[in-house]
Each structure stands twice: as structure tokens, then as C-alpha cells.
Amino acid sequence: MRLGIFVSDFRNSVDTLDRLKAEKLGIILVQNGVYHATVKENGKSSPILDKSTSLYALYEDLATRGLTSADVDSRVKVVTYSDVVDLIFNEYEKLAWL
């Protein structure tokens, strides 16, 4: 199963992600979730970034928070709303929101 997870909150807990099993797991950071792609605590990136190789951050939500693509961890691809629609319809069979 190809599973896409929307993360909309900035909590450093990855308990739920640890329990999810999928052949392909994509994490789409939206709303306050985009902070996972930009903030480092004690010199370390968010543990969420270690849970998948397919990481995305919504450009519009970054811009709303005064952040740019240059602020984003290199493992995270910055995408637009239309890119997210393409991901939903072409890359993932199931979606969940955390």
C-alpha cells in the first residue's frame, strides 16, 4: 500500500508514524507541520524527517509563516497546492491526516 500522511501540527512525537506500515510512505507537511522541515532543536532536525524518504512541504504554508525554500531541510521537497493534488491522485492509494 502507498500511504500519504498529512502532518499539520508541530509536535515532536512520532509515535503514530512508528506504527504505520506501508510499502511507500509519503509525509506531506502542511499548516504548522511545515516547521518540521525548517526548525532544528539542539542542532537536530525533526525526527519526522527520518520516517520517510518522500517528504514534502507546502510552499503556501511556508510563505504564510515567513519562511522560504532556502529555510527547508534538503531532504524535503517544496510543493504547491497543484503538486499536492498530483500526489494525492497519482502517488498514494490511501491518505491520513495527523
C-alpha positions in Angstrom: 0.0 0.0 0.0 1.2 3.5 -0.8 0.2 5.8 2.1 0.3 9.6 2.2 0.3 11.3 5.6 -0.6 14.9 6.1 1.1 16.4 9.1 -0.5 19.7 10.2 0.9 20.2 13.7 4.3 20.8 15.1 4.6 18.1 17.8 7.8 16.2 18.1 6.0 12.9 18.7 6.4 10.3 16.1 4.5 7.5 17.9 1.7 7.2 15.3 4.2 7.3 12.4 6.2 4.5 14.0 3.1 2.2 14.0 2.2 2.8 10.3 3.5 0.2 7.8 3.4 0.9 4.1 5.4 -0.1 1.0 5.7 3.6 0.3 5.1 6.3 3.0 5.0 9.9 2.0 4.8 12.7 4.5 3.2 16.0 3.4 3.9 18.9 5.8 1.1 21.5 5.8 -0.1 24.3 8.1 2.2 24.4 11.3 3.6 21.0 10.2 6.0 22.9 7.8 8.0 23.8 10.9 9.3 20.2 10.9 11.1 21.0 7.7 12.7 24.1 9.0 13.3 24.1 12.7 16.2 22.4 14.4 16.2 21.8 18.2 19.6 21.2 19.9 21.2 21.1 16.4 19.0 18.2 15.3 16.3 18.1 12.7 12.8 16.9 13.5 12.6 13.1 14.0 9.7 13.1 11.5 12.1 13.7 8.7 13.7 10.3 9.4 10.4 8.4 8.9 10.3 8.6 5.1 12.3 9.3 2.0 9.3 11.0 0.4 8.9 14.3 2.3 7.0 17.4 1.1 6.3 20.8 2.5 3.6 23.1 1.1 5.0 26.3 -0.3 2.0 28.4 0.5 2.1 27.4 4.2 5.9 28.2 4.3 5.3 31.6 2.8 2.4 32.4 5.2 4.9 31.8 8.1 7.6 34.0 6.6 9.7 31.0 5.5 11.3 30.3 2.2 12.6 27.3 0.3 16.1 28.1 1.5 14.9 27.5 5.1 13.8 24.0 4.3 15.9 20.8 5.1 17.4 19.4 1.9 15.5 16.1 2.2 12.2 17.9 1.9 10.7 18.9 -1.5 8.7 22.1 -1.5 5.4 21.7 -3.4 2.4 23.8 -4.4 -1.3 23.0 -4.0 -1.4 21.6 -7.5 1.6 19.4 -6.8 -0.3 18.1 -3.7 -3.3 17.3 -5.9 -1.0 15.3 -8.2 0.5 13.4 -5.3 -3.0 12.6 -4.0 -4.2 11.2 -7.3 -1.0 9.7 -8.7 1.3 8.6 -5.9 -0.8 7.4 -2.9 -3.6 4.9 -2.6 -4.6 6.0 0.9 -4.3 9.2 2.8 -4.4 10.1 6.5 -4.2 13.3 8.5 -2.2 13.7 11.7 
